[in-house]
Amino acid sequence: MKLTMDSRKVLVVDDEEHILSTCKLNLQIKGVGEVLTVSDSRQVLPLLAAEPVTVMVLDLAMPHLSGLELLPTVVRDYPHIPVIVMTANDEIETVVECMKLGAFDYLVKPVKSERLVLTVQKALEVCSLSREISSLKRRLLSDNLDHPSAFASIITRNRKMRAMFQYIEVVAPTPQPVIITGETGVGKELVARAIHHLSGRKGEFVAVDAAGLDDDMFSDVLFGHRRGAYSGADQQREGLVARAAGGTLFLDEIGDLHETSQIKLLRLIQEREYYPGGSDLARRTDAHFVLATNRDLKQRIAEGKFRNDLYYRLFGHHVEILPLRERPEDLPLLLNHFIALEAKGLGIAPPEYPKELVPLLAGYPFPGNVRELQGLVSDAVPRSRSGQLSLEPFEKAVASAPSPHPQAPAKGSSDEESLHSKVDRIWGHFPTLREAQELLINAALQEANGNTASAAAMLGVKRKSVYELLYTRKKEN
């Protein structure tokens, strides 16, 4: 069963009607889900057989059938339901006996509303986590996706990406926030839209780019304001949180938020409450929160630029997207997809890409990831001739890529001394220009598995130059 916000049911059992109504009101105010109440303990087992209850709050001292008698039966027949017991007796023996019988936690009457809500929320989170683990285990063992169409816009055949899809299918329907991390251009919004699709929520998907928003803008964009809240506020404005009601609020680039905005975001996610500008009345939200960043948040915490408590509140469900350089098997799929997409926009037949293109790109680090590849294809397709994709944009990108392992000269020695030591290890003498040229060509061809286009890109010359050098060498031999 998918544990969505709407499907969570809390059952409160007590023989005192005023306690039932108070508990129900306190829980509903905090939006924990549907709250059922029963005043006659004899009705509990028939109700459990008919209703999918998520958490039970059970009074121990009741007529007919006491909670202490009912508890072992519920734990035995419905082990997936956490049972929180309530008792007016705070004797340690009673508490110990309840915990031994399988109670999740206990509350001492009179129960404070904060304590009740926190305990029920904790039980709901544990219950949700248990279901997620079971579901994820089943999916990983079967290697199946229940809803592959939700990921149609994410082109991949990478095994780790598929495992990510399986994880998303498990966590998307839950009410907990999801944090998406990954480098620029990996497709974080596509993943966020897939999460929204799988969540089953009927409301809108609302995206907000938090980068560059100061605290006032953050509050106004998200929470809105009442008319007259500040100078120039001539009309009331509904914020994007209200617009995302019943749906998903996607906050991108949260690693760049100011500290005051981080505090407001923490309260919004934790309490599901916010204050529109100029209003003293808190408004509640049932939106699902999906957040993303390309920043290293642990490093931001160490720098004092990100709140520790917000970090731990967000990382309950974490989706990390692989960079393109770690998914080389996806290059042919993405090339075909983007070529077809660009050709359709231009109204031409999709050109074929040269066979040397994939080996050429396989060693390129793609700092802009999938978005960069799409940009290169968009530049190459209009340049195509005779149905063949132009290599020029790709060769320029590869040729301009920085060396992955730059080495500085040893401290205390000159560049010439460092170069001399390397030269002596290779030749034992200072090489001629022809010797150095031949070594570089051989090394580049070996690194590129004999592919002249890739070798030319590494050497920073045109393919024609490599062909000419090879021809000259062959002719001389």
Buried (B, 14 or more C-beta within 10 A) or exposed (E): EBBBBBBBBBBBBBBEEEBBEBBBEBBEEBBBBBBBBBBEBEEBBEBBEEEEBBBBBBBBBBEEBBBBEBBEBBBEEBEEBBBBBBBEEEEEEBBEBBEEBBBBBBBBBEBEBEEBBEBBBBBBBBBBBEBBEEBBEEBBEEEEBEEEEBBEBBBBEBEEBBBBBBBBBBBBBBBBBBBBBBBEBBBBBBBBBBBBBBBBBEBBBBBBBBEEBEBEEBBBBBBBBBEEBEEEBEEBBEBBBBBBBBBBBBBBBBBBBBEEBBBBBBBBBEEBBBBBBBBEEEBEBBBBBBBBBBBEBEEBBEEEBBBEEBBEBBEBBEBEBBBBBEBBEBBBBBBBBBBBBBBEEEEEEBBBBBEBBBBBBBBBBBBBBBBBBBBBBBBBBEEBEEEEBBBEBBBEBBBEBEEEEEEEEEEEEEEEEBEEEEBEEEEEEEBEEEEBBBEBBEEBBEEBEEBBBBBBBBBEBBBEBBEEBBEEBEEEE
